[in-house]
Amino acid sequence: MTFDDNAKIGGGKVSKRGRNVGIGVGGGIGVVAIVLIGQLLGVDLSGLVGAGGGGGPVDSSSDEVITNCETGADANAGIECRLEGAAESLDAYWAEEAPALGVTYATTNVKLFSEGVQTGCGNATSAVGPFYCPPDQLIYLDTTFYDELRSRFGASGGPLSEMYVIAHEWGHHIQNLTGAITASQDGTTGAASGSVRVELQADCYAGAWAAAASEQPTAASDVPLLEPVTPAQIADALNAAASIGDDRIQQQSGGDVNPEAWTHGSSEQRQKWFQAGYDGGAAACDTFTVSDSKL
């Protein structure tokens, strides 16, 4: 999925965190964040529970808003502007779609960081991967994750697979607004657990956005930022979803595939629900009422 070179990008949805914070500098990751953090890496952060105090207000005085992202051509040329354009497209999509889900929409923003960051959920390093932090309602991402997605997990890459990451995390923001995110806190694991259902719904929401993005104008542009998605780009997004399935990660780690330990869903499940959202929109993303066998 590429941007219309002439479409206008407004700016202000993506910023860089000006200073880095190590994981051991006080604080600690909140329990909610432990469930959600590292959405795409499947990292076990259970050891961080009780590692320190809770979150609290984040000092964002050193944040630097991404600039020089004026057109779709800028988004096609660099990752930071691409994420800015994706964030604006996602914001426009959900501002229109959320009321149909019975949600009063409030926006989120994306914070880029390097190595470590302090958040409303506590301190985190790049090792946890992209994550959404409910207390401060922000998405955090170290863009070196995209290199790891290709090198460690064997994803094919591509612009849509990069934007899929942000769209998935934006889906968690929508779940925070609907209250669905609490299903990930039931303490269970497994192919049909609440945690997996939350993750698959976020994948589905990402697919719903991908299908609508090429028809969705934004606040800054009276034409959609994104051009129609191609089959090859959809294949890239599905490949990214498959690459970080719980079963694939277990295989790569040299262990047996154990569905009872899943927290994010199998490769097949993640592809299935991204495709469900792409084909049926956000209304098709109720992963909580389907039977275990159909999940």
N, C-alpha and C positions, 0 to 999 in steps of 0.2 A: 504494500500500500504506500503510494507516494503522494506528495502534496502538489496541489495546483501551484505552479511556480509564481503565478500572479496574485494568488490569494493573500490577503493581509492578515498578519498575526499581531494581536494586540499586546501581548506580554503581561507579565506580572504573576503568572501561575507557577513558575519554577524559579527557585533561588538556590544559591550555594551557601552552605554553612561555612563561615569564614574561619573557624578554628576547629580543631579535632579534639576529641575527648576519648581517652582509653576506657576499656571496659571495666577496669578495676578501680576507677577513681570515685568511689562512693556510689550511692544510689543503688541501682539494681534494676533488673527488668521486671515489670509488673506481671502478674500471673496472666492477665488477658493477653499481654504482648507476647508472652512465651508461647501461647497457643498460636498466635498469628505471625510472629516474627519469622523471617526466613521462609516466606511462603513458597518460594520456588526451589529452595535448597534442601528442604527436609532436614534441617539441622536440629539436633537434639539439644535444646537449651534448658532441659530440666535442672541441670546443675546450677543454674543461675537463680532458681527460686530461693528466696531468703538470703541472697547475696548482699543485701543492703536495704536501705530505705526505699520507699516508693518513689514515684515520679514527682510531679509538681510542675509549676510553670517553667517554661523553657526560656532561657535568655537568648533571644533571637536578634540582639542588637548588632551582631556581626554578620548577619545574613546579607547576601548580595544578590539582588534580583538579576536574573539573566537579561542581558540587553543585546542589541544588534540582531534580534530575531524579528525582522520586519515583514518578510514574505515567505511564501511556500518554498521558494528557491533556497532560502536560508535553512529551512527545515530539512530539505533534501540533502543539504550539504554537510550538516553536522548534527551530532547526537543531542547536544543540549537544546538547540533550536527545534529538533524533531520532537523532543519530549515536551517542549513548550507548546508546540502546535498540537500534539496529541492531548495535552492537558486541557487546552482551550476547546478542542473538539469534544472531549469527554464531558466537560462542564456543560456545554451547550446541549449535548444529548440528554444528560441526566436531568437538567433543569426542565426539559420538556417531558421526559419519560417518567420521572419519579412520581409525579402526582397520580399517574395511572396505577401505580402500585400502592397508593394510599399514603405516600410519604411527602412531608413538607421538606423540600430540598434545601440543603445548605451546602455550599461548595467546600472543597478541600484544596490543598496545594501540595506541590512536590518540592521536597528539600533534597538537593544533591549534596553528598558529603564524600570525603576521602578518608579512609582508614577507620575513623571513629566519629561518633556523634552523640551529643546529649539530647535526649528527647523527653517528652512527658511521660514516657514509660521507663525512663532510666537511661543508662549509658549502653551503647551498642557499638560493635565493630563491624567492619565490612563482611566478616565471616558469616554473619547471620543472613546476608542477602537482603533483597528488597523487603520492606515491611510497612504495614499501616499501623499507626499508633492511635488507638481509640481515645485516650485522654486528651491529646492535643489535636486529634482529627487531622493528622498530616501523614503523607506518604514519604518514606525515606528511601534513598537509593544511592549506592555507589556505582557509577556507570561501569567500573571495571567488572561488575557482575556479568555484563554481556560477553566479555572475553571468556569468563569462566563457563558461561552457558554453552559456548562453542567448544572450548578446550576440554573441560571436565566432563560435560554431559553430552557432548557430541551433537548439539543442535546445529541446524543448518544456517541459522542466523537470518538476517534480512530485516528491513524496516518494520514490517508488521509484527514480527516476533519480538522486536524491541518494544514496540508500543503495546503489545499484548501484556507485557509485564506491568506497565502502568495501568492498563485497563483492568487487569485482575485486582490490583491493589485498590483502584477506585471502586471496584465491586465490593470490597470489604468496607469501604466508607459508606456505601449505600446500605449494606447490612447493619452497620452501626446505627444508621438512621432508622431502619425498620425494626431493629431489635433482634434480627436473626443471628447476629454475631454471638449472642449468648449461648447458642446451641453448641458452640465449640468449647464451652467451659464445663461440659458435663463429665469430664475426666475419663471418657471412654476412647478407645481406639478401635480400628477395624474398618473393613470395606464399606460398612453402612453406618458408621458412627456419626455423631453430630459434627465432629471436626471435619470429617470427609465431606459431609453434605454442605457445610459452609464453604469449603474450598471449591467444590464442584459448582456451586451456585456462582461463585466469583468468576470461575472460568466461563460459565454460561453468560454472565453479564458482559464479559469481555467480547464474546462472540456476537452478542446482540449489538453492542456498540460498533464493532467492525462492519457489520452489515449495513448499519444506518449512517455511518460517518460520511460517506460520499454524497449524502443528500442533506446533511445537517449544516446550515449556516451557523456562524458564531457571532458573538457580540461585535467583533472587529471586522468581520468579512460578510458581505451579503451573498457570497457564493461559498459553497462548502470548501473547507481547507483541503480535504482529501479527495483524490481521484478514486474511481471505482476499483475495488479490490480485484486482483487477478487470481486465477486458480493456483499459480505458483506461490503467491503470497499467502494464500490460505494454507497451502501445504507447509510453508515455513512456520506459521503459527501453530498448526497442529503438531508439527515436529517438535517445536519448543515445549508444547504441553506434554507430549509423550516423553520427552527427554527427562523431565523431572517428575514423572510418575513414581509413586512409592516403590512399585515392583522393580522399575528400572534402577532406581537408586540402590535398592537392596542387592540387586544382581551385581552392580558395579562395585559395591563394597565387598564382594566376595562371599556374601551370605546367601542363605536360602530365601526364597520369596515367602514371606509370612504375612498374609492379609490381616491377621489379628493385630498386627502392629501398625497398620496404615493410619496415617493422620491427614493425608492430602488426596488420596485416591490413586488408582492405578493409571498407567499410561492410557489404557483403553477408556477408562472412565473420564479422564480429563479431556481427551479428544472428543468423546461422545457429547459431553456437555457444552464444550465450546461450540461444536457444530449445532447442537440444539438451540443455543442462543442465536447463532448466525442464521439459522433457518426460521426460527419462530419468534425472535425478539425476546425482550425481558419477561414478557408474560409466560414464556415457556420455561422459565428458570426456577420453578418451585421444586427444589430437590428434597424438600422436607416431607412431602406427602406421598412420594412414589414409594413403592414397595422395595424391600432390600434387593430383590432379584432384578429389578428394573433400574437400579441406581447406576 
